[in-house]
């Protein structure tokens, strides 16, 4: 018999197997599967009835995962504030005036809102005040800039300018406490617009009691939701101002009693975020620091008093001394003038915005303000109603064609 025939016979024999035999084989397979499921059910019920067995299994499986995936994590888990659904490229890059009231309301509005006037004018309403609320600060920044918010307690918080509420001239805006998670009795006292964080810049800080501190900008590039420490303060002291520098600037500190000191930034060595700082100016007679600015000989220093008077003095008239000195006379604090409330370095091409506690704003060209010596009283800058006081001043780039 050929191999072909043998194979054919075998195939026929299989095909001719009786139907009951095939059914028997299938039944056996089902019986085995059923027995296996019953055994699994018993095992699972035993596990579920014994919490310790469940924990032992979890521990065993986690150990196996640890051994199997024991390589270094490649992803990073970072804290994010919230999902930003805005596309920055679609937001116009423009200068905004950011206004903050004494009770903690903030808003932004186009800089062109404030029309150019001349010194001695009455100005326009900057914001609607309620329940003794007053305009405390105003500063200028681009919509694409970051804003570092520094508080009196030495902490720093972070926001983008375009994320601030845009509101009309007479609107108060939105409460800062709804934008930043501030602590009890914590208020914002300094604002620094930053385009990008790098290793080439520093933040120089000043406190009311005359302490100064310098720290690399990159140390503040990743604030947390609840803020991070910017400077460690002595009891009773508070942070009053922060300036962005390149590490080689000159600093001027001015006091409410009309004194000022000018020193090299290099005299202040860089320290970490939580450092306390060093002595910037020696104070006496219950004096306190009201302002810190970066000095430059090609500018004049505008000094403003609470009663609406002020003057410009060439910064070159402030002799350079070592930090920690008592300083020189900056402006006479007569009964007419009152205490100094603000200083600001300006050029002839700058305008200055002045703010009163009753919410009145006036914008004037700096050339309307006389340039005179340090030991003088200055001229009237702003007419004030009874019981009103000047509380702040800020310079802006002039748009008057000068």
Secondary structure, 3 states (H helix, E strand, C coil): CCHHHHHHHHHHHHHCCCHHHHHHHHHHHHHHHHHHHHHHHHHHHHHHCCHHHHHHHHHHHHHHHHHHCCCCCCCCCCCCCCCCCCCHHHCCCCEEEEEEECCCEEEEEEHHHCCCECCCCCCEECCCCCCCCCEEEEEEEECCCEEEEEECCCEEEEEEHHHCCECCCCCCCEEHHHCCCCCCCCCEEEEEEECCCCCCCEEEEEECCCEEEEEEHHHHCCCCCCCEECCCCCCCCCEEEEEEECCCCEEEEEECCCEEEEEEHHHCCECCCCCCCEECCCCCCCCCEEEEEEECCCCEEEEEECCCEEEEEEHHHCCECCCCCCCEECCCCCCCCCCEEEEEEECCCEEEEEEECCCEEEEEEHHHCCECCCCCCCEECCCCCCCCCEEEEEEEECCCCC
